[in-house]
Amino acid sequence: MQRRTFLAAGLAALTGAAVLGWRVWPQGRQPLVLSARDNAAGEHFAVAYTLAGEQIFAIQVKERCHDICLHPSLPLAVFTGRRPSTESYLIDVQTGRLVQTLSTPSNRHFQGHAVFDVSGERLYSTENDTDEPGRGVIGVWQLSATQDLQREAELSSHGVGPHQLLWLPDGKTLVIANGGIRTESGSREELNLDAMEPSLVLMNTQGECLSKELLADSMNSIRHLAVASDGTVIAVQQYQGGLHERIDLLAIKRPQQPLMVFPVAEAQRSQMQQYAASVAIHDELRLVAMTAPRGSRVFIWDLDTAELRLDAPFPDCAGVAASQDGFVVTTGVGRCRSYDCRTQDISMQALQLPAGLWDNHALLA
């Protein structure tokens, strides 16, 4: 992995496309697990813990959060509001200070994901136009000299219901998962299951659509993404049809190649219960990991050969993030786990993080 040192903060941050990735803290300090988490009363928090279970911060927030993105050169992270939230939160990950609450314009809501550009000057967030429900919007926010984010512009996502977006390795091209589902303001109700339009879009920072690809089944909503350092994109889906239908939930787009099915054996596909959640790529080990919480399974495959490396039970598994040795996986119930993938036989260890109530995504920082 390519690393860049945080001169002021003393952090090392992954540059280029893999905004989600491994971060190293100075003097041997363990990396942080950044995630959204609830408490037993249903209150929402943006949290950071070491892998050893030490709480660094737990900031109560009004809106439930979904994904997290790190600034490339400052100790700042945005905890993005879960669809259909109108708030996201800019947090100093060193001090645990809430720097800013971002609010969408009155006719927009967040869709759960955002990314900083490689310069750190702008944040791009997936949003829904509630005046024209389902029309995908990419909000563009500029980071000021005082380190707050101001709305600068917006671009079309060239699709319906955008969810996750990431950078390709050139740092100039966004890959966008348009889920294809129309929703209205303040609601998660699907309004167009009979006319969904999921798509995978490549777009430049001027908003120009470079490519737009569709899956074979229009009810197969493209939701989450992972991008490897060579530009390989993994897209995972959540099927809106019946459990009895045979639908592939993983797709792959290799550089200069079309989007195609990532081959998964029927034994694993059937366990997913038509719902793929979080996905991550480990660049150095060339592995891809995915959680399937409805099927209570976690899977790991070889990115290049599609060889199955792990198929393990894990109740309500949630976020997955690449770690130094393999992957860390959070959960809504029970203990979070780490998977050491450095040898052919993958080993699992329970982590001393608080049990349960973790949300759908995690980031190591």
C-alpha positions as CSV (number, residue, x, y, z in Angstrom):
1,M,0.0,0.0,0.0
2,Q,1.1,3.5,-0.7
3,R,1.4,5.6,2.4
4,R,1.6,9.3,3.1
5,T,2.7,10.8,6.5
6,F,0.5,13.2,8.3
7,L,3.1,15.8,9.1
8,A,1.1,17.7,11.6
9,A,-0.9,14.8,13.1
10,G,1.7,12.1,13.0
11,L,-0.6,9.7,11.2
12,A,0.1,7.8,8.0
13,A,-2.7,7.8,5.5
14,L,-3.4,5.7,2.5
15,T,-3.6,7.8,-0.6
16,G,-5.2,7.4,-4.0
17,A,-8.4,5.4,-4.5
18,A,-8.3,3.3,-1.4
19,V,-9.7,5.8,1.0
20,L,-10.8,2.9,3.1
21,G,-7.6,1.2,4.3
22,W,-4.9,0.7,6.8
23,R,-3.6,3.6,8.9
24,V,-0.7,3.5,11.3
25,W,-0.5,5.4,14.6
26,P,3.0,6.6,15.8
27,Q,5.1,4.8,18.5
28,G,3.4,1.5,18.0
29,R,-0.1,2.7,19.0
30,Q,-2.8,0.4,17.8
31,P,-5.0,1.6,14.9
32,L,-8.4,2.8,15.7
33,V,-11.7,1.2,14.7
34,L,-14.0,4.0,13.6
35,S,-17.7,3.2,13.3
36,A,-21.2,4.2,14.2
37,R,-22.7,2.4,17.2
38,D,-25.9,2.5,19.3
39,N,-26.4,2.0,23.0
40,A,-29.0,-0.1,24.6
41,A,-31.4,2.9,24.7
42,G,-31.1,3.3,21.0
43,E,-29.1,6.5,21.1
44,H,-26.6,7.0,18.3
45,F,-22.8,7.5,18.6
46,A,-19.8,8.1,16.5
47,V,-17.1,6.0,18.1
48,A,-13.4,5.2,18.0
49,Y,-11.8,2.3,19.9
50,T,-8.4,0.6,19.8
51,L,-8.4,-3.0,18.8
52,A,-7.6,-3.8,22.4
53,G,-10.9,-2.2,23.4
54,E,-9.8,1.1,24.7
55,Q,-12.4,3.8,24.1
56,I,-10.9,6.9,22.5
57,F,-14.1,8.7,21.9
58,A,-17.9,8.1,21.8
59,I,-19.7,11.2,20.6
60,Q,-23.5,11.2,20.8
61,V,-25.1,12.4,17.6
62,K,-28.6,13.1,16.6
63,E,-28.8,11.0,13.4
64,R,-27.7,7.4,13.0
65,C,-24.5,7.2,10.9
66,H,-23.5,4.7,8.3
67,D,-20.0,5.0,6.7
68,I,-16.8,7.0,7.7
69,C,-14.2,8.7,5.5
70,L,-10.9,10.1,6.5
71,H,-9.2,13.2,5.3
72,P,-6.0,12.4,3.5
73,S,-3.7,14.7,5.4
74,L,-5.5,15.9,8.5
75,P,-6.8,14.0,11.5
76,L,-10.4,14.5,10.4
77,A,-13.2,12.1,9.6
78,V,-16.7,12.5,8.4
79,F,-19.3,10.1,9.9
80,T,-22.0,10.2,7.2
81,G,-25.6,10.1,8.1
82,R,-27.6,6.9,7.2
83,R,-30.3,7.3,4.6
84,P,-32.4,9.4,4.9
85,S,-30.4,11.5,7.3
86,T,-30.0,15.3,6.9
87,E,-26.9,15.4,9.1
88,S,-23.3,14.2,9.0
89,Y,-20.5,14.9,11.4
90,L,-16.9,16.1,11.0
91,I,-14.8,14.8,13.9
92,D,-11.2,15.4,14.9
93,V,-10.1,11.8,15.4
94,Q,-7.2,12.7,17.6
95,T,-9.1,14.8,20.2
96,G,-12.6,13.3,19.7
97,R,-14.0,16.8,19.2
98,L,-17.1,17.3,17.0
99,V,-15.8,20.0,14.6
100,Q,-18.9,20.5,12.6
101,T,-22.4,19.2,12.0
102,L,-23.1,19.1,8.2
103,S,-26.7,19.8,7.1
104,T,-28.1,19.1,3.7
105,P,-30.1,21.6,1.8
106,S,-33.8,21.4,2.6
107,N,-34.6,19.3,-0.5
108,R,-31.7,16.8,-0.1
109,H,-30.8,14.0,2.3
110,F,-27.6,12.0,2.8
111,Q,-27.4,8.4,1.4
112,G,-24.8,7.1,3.9
113,H,-21.4,7.6,2.1
114,A,-18.9,10.3,1.3
115,V,-15.2,10.6,0.2
116,F,-12.6,13.3,0.4
117,D,-10.6,14.0,-2.8
118,V,-6.9,13.2,-2.8
119,S,-6.1,16.9,-2.0
120,G,-8.4,17.0,1.0
121,E,-9.9,20.2,-0.3
122,R,-13.3,18.7,-1.2
123,L,-15.8,16.2,0.1
124,Y,-18.2,14.3,-2.2
125,S,-21.4,12.9,-0.7
126,T,-24.1,10.7,-2.1
127,E,-27.5,12.3,-1.7
128,N,-31.2,12.1,-2.8
129,D,-33.1,14.8,-4.4
130,T,-36.4,14.8,-2.5
131,D,-38.1,17.2,-4.9
132,E,-37.6,14.6,-7.6
133,P,-37.4,11.5,-5.4
134,G,-34.6,9.1,-6.4
135,R,-32.7,11.5,-8.6
136,G,-29.1,10.9,-7.6
137,V,-27.0,13.9,-6.4
138,I,-23.4,14.1,-5.5
139,G,-22.9,17.0,-3.0
140,V,-19.6,18.8,-3.3
141,W,-18.3,20.5,-0.1
142,Q,-15.2,22.6,0.2
143,L,-12.9,22.5,3.3
144,S,-12.1,26.0,4.4
145,A,-8.9,27.3,6.0
146,T,-10.7,27.0,9.3
147,Q,-11.4,23.4,8.7
148,D,-15.1,23.4,8.2
149,L,-17.0,22.1,5.2
150,Q,-19.1,24.5,3.1
151,R,-21.5,23.5,0.3
152,E,-20.0,24.4,-3.0
153,A,-21.9,22.7,-5.7
154,E,-23.6,19.5,-6.7
155,L,-23.3,17.0,-9.5
156,S,-25.6,14.4,-10.9
157,S,-24.8,10.8,-10.0
158,H,-26.2,9.8,-13.4
159,G,-28.6,7.4,-11.8
160,V,-31.2,6.7,-9.2
161,G,-30.6,6.4,-5.4
162,P,-26.8,6.6,-5.2
163,H,-25.3,4.9,-2.2
164,Q,-21.5,4.4,-2.0
165,L,-18.8,6.1,-4.0
166,L,-15.0,5.7,-4.1
167,W,-12.1,6.9,-6.1
168,L,-10.2,4.9,-8.7
169,P,-6.4,5.0,-8.3
170,D,-6.0,8.0,-10.6
171,G,-7.7,10.1,-7.9
172,K,-9.7,11.8,-10.6
173,T,-12.4,9.3,-11.3
174,L,-15.3,8.4,-9.0
175,V,-17.0,5.0,-9.1
176,I,-20.6,5.3,-7.9
177,A,-23.0,2.6,-6.9
178,N,-26.5,3.8,-7.9
179,G,-28.8,1.6,-6.0
180,G,-31.7,2.2,-8.3
181,I,-34.3,2.7,-5.6
182,R,-36.5,5.8,-5.3
183,T,-37.3,7.1,-1.8
184,E,-38.9,10.2,-0.5
185,S,-37.9,12.6,2.2
186,G,-37.6,11.1,5.6
187,S,-38.5,7.6,4.4
188,R,-36.7,4.4,3.6
189,E,-39.8,3.0,1.8
190,E,-39.0,1.7,-1.7
191,L,-41.3,3.4,-4.3
192,N,-40.2,1.8,-7.5
193,L,-39.5,-1.9,-7.0
194,D,-41.2,-2.6,-10.4
195,A,-39.0,-0.1,-12.2
196,M,-35.6,-0.1,-10.4
197,E,-32.6,1.3,-12.2
198,P,-29.4,0.2,-10.5
199,S,-26.1,1.1,-12.2
200,L,-22.4,1.4,-11.7
201,V,-21.1,4.8,-13.0
202,L,-17.6,6.1,-13.6
203,M,-17.6,9.9,-13.4
204,N,-15.0,12.6,-13.4
205,T,-14.9,15.5,-11.0
206,Q,-16.5,17.8,-13.5
207,G,-19.6,15.6,-13.4
208,E,-19.1,14.0,-16.8
209,C,-20.3,10.4,-17.0
210,L,-17.5,8.3,-18.4
211,S,-19.4,4.9,-18.3
212,K,-22.6,3.5,-17.0
213,E,-23.1,-0.2,-16.6
214,L,-26.2,-2.3,-15.6
215,L,-26.7,-5.7,-14.0
216,A,-28.8,-8.4,-15.6
217,D,-31.6,-8.1,-13.1
218,S,-33.1,-4.6,-12.5
219,M,-34.1,-5.6,-8.9
220,N,-30.5,-6.3,-7.9
221,S,-29.6,-3.0,-6.1
222,I,-25.9,-2.1,-6.3
223,R,-25.0,-0.9,-2.8
224,H,-21.4,-1.2,-1.6
225,L,-18.0,-1.0,-3.2
226,A,-14.3,-1.8,-2.7
227,V,-11.5,-0.6,-4.9
228,A,-8.1,-2.3,-5.2
229,S,-4.8,-0.4,-5.9
230,D,-4.8,-1.8,-9.4
231,G,-8.2,-0.3,-10.1
232,T,-10.2,-3.5,-9.7
233,V,-13.7,-2.7,-8.4
234,I,-15.9,-5.1,-6.4
235,A,-19.6,-4.2,-6.2
236,V,-22.0,-6.0,-3.9
237,Q,-25.8,-6.1,-4.2
238,Q,-29.0,-6.4,-2.2
239,Y,-31.7,-8.1,-4.2
240,Q,-35.3,-6.8,-3.8
241,G,-37.0,-9.9,-5.1
242,G,-37.9,-13.3,-3.6
243,L,-35.5,-15.5,-1.6
244,H,-36.2,-18.4,-4.0
245,E,-34.6,-16.7,-7.0
246,R,-31.0,-17.4,-7.9
247,I,-29.3,-14.0,-8.1
248,D,-25.6,-13.3,-8.0
249,L,-24.7,-10.6,-5.4
250,L,-21.1,-9.9,-6.2
251,A,-19.8,-8.2,-9.4
252,I,-16.3,-7.3,-10.5
253,K,-15.0,-4.7,-12.8
254,R,-11.3,-5.1,-13.7
255,P,-9.4,-2.3,-15.4
256,Q,-10.6,-1.8,-19.0
257,Q,-13.1,-4.6,-18.7
258,P,-16.9,-4.6,-18.3
259,L,-18.8,-5.2,-15.1
260,M,-19.3,-8.9,-14.7
261,V,-20.4,-11.5,-12.2
262,F,-17.8,-12.5,-9.6
263,P,-18.1,-16.3,-9.4
264,V,-19.5,-17.5,-6.1
265,A,-20.5,-21.1,-5.5
266,E,-24.1,-21.9,-4.9
267,A,-23.4,-23.1,-1.4
268,Q,-22.2,-19.6,-0.4
269,R,-24.6,-17.7,-2.6
270,S,-27.6,-19.4,-1.0
271,Q,-26.5,-18.5,2.5
272,M,-26.5,-14.8,1.7
273,Q,-30.3,-14.5,1.9
274,Q,-30.2,-12.1,-1.1
275,Y,-28.3,-9.5,1.0
276,A,-24.7,-8.5,0.8
277,A,-23.6,-5.8,3.3
278,S,-20.1,-4.5,3.8
279,V,-17.1,-5.3,1.5
280,A,-13.4,-4.7,1.7
281,I,-10.3,-5.5,-0.3
282,H,-6.9,-6.3,1.2
283,D,-4.4,-5.1,-1.4
284,E,-1.3,-6.8,-0.1
285,L,-2.9,-10.2,0.3
286,R,-5.2,-9.8,-2.8
287,L,-8.3,-10.8,-0.9
288,V,-11.9,-9.6,-0.8
289,A,-14.1,-10.0,2.3
290,M,-17.8,-9.5,2.6
291,T,-20.4,-9.7,5.3
292,A,-23.9,-11.2,4.9
293,P,-25.8,-10.3,8.1
294,R,-29.1,-11.8,7.1
295,G,-27.4,-15.1,6.5
296,S,-25.0,-14.6,9.5
297,R,-22.0,-15.4,7.4
298,V,-18.7,-13.8,6.6
299,F,-16.8,-14.7,3.4
300,I,-13.3,-14.2,2.1
301,W,-12.2,-14.9,-1.5
302,D,-9.0,-14.6,-3.5
303,L,-9.5,-11.4,-5.6
304,D,-7.7,-12.8,-8.6
305,T,-8.8,-16.4,-8.8
306,A,-12.2,-16.2,-6.9
307,E,-11.0,-19.2,-4.7
308,L,-13.0,-19.3,-1.5
309,R,-10.8,-18.8,1.5
310,L,-13.3,-18.5,4.3
311,D,-17.0,-19.3,4.8
312,A,-17.7,-18.8,8.5
313,P,-20.8,-18.3,10.6
314,F,-21.0,-14.9,12.3
315,P,-24.3,-13.7,13.7
316,D,-25.4,-10.3,12.4
317,C,-21.9,-9.5,11.1
318,A,-21.7,-5.8,10.0
319,G,-18.7,-3.8,8.9
320,V,-15.5,-5.2,7.5
321,A,-12.2,-3.4,7.1
322,A,-8.8,-4.4,5.9
323,S,-6.2,-4.7,8.7
324,Q,-2.5,-5.3,8.7
325,D,-2.9,-9.1,9.0
326,G,-6.3,-9.6,7.2
327,F,-9.7,-8.2,8.2
328,V,-11.6,-6.8,11.2
329,V,-15.4,-7.5,11.3
330,T,-17.9,-5.8,13.6
331,T,-21.3,-7.1,14.6
332,G,-24.7,-6.1,15.8
333,V,-24.6,-8.9,18.5
334,G,-21.7,-10.6,20.3
335,R,-18.0,-9.9,19.9
336,C,-16.2,-8.3,17.0
337,R,-13.6,-10.5,15.4
338,S,-10.3,-10.3,13.5
339,Y,-9.2,-12.7,10.8
340,D,-5.5,-13.4,10.2
341,C,-5.2,-14.2,6.5
342,R,-1.4,-14.4,6.2
343,T,-1.4,-18.2,5.9
344,Q,-3.6,-20.6,3.9
345,D,-5.5,-21.5,7.1
346,I,-7.3,-18.3,8.2
347,S,-7.5,-17.9,11.9
348,M,-10.1,-16.0,13.9
349,Q,-9.8,-14.1,17.2
350,A,-12.5,-12.4,19.2
351,L,-11.7,-8.7,19.9
352,Q,-12.0,-6.9,23.2
353,L,-14.3,-4.3,21.7
354,P,-17.7,-3.6,23.3
355,A,-20.1,-6.4,22.3
356,G,-22.9,-5.7,19.8
357,L,-24.8,-2.7,18.5
358,W,-22.2,-1.9,15.8
359,D,-23.4,-0.4,12.6
360,N,-22.9,-1.5,9.0
361,H,-19.4,-0.1,8.3
362,A,-16.1,0.1,10.0
363,L,-12.8,1.9,9.2
364,L,-9.3,1.3,10.6
365,A,-7.5,4.6,11.2
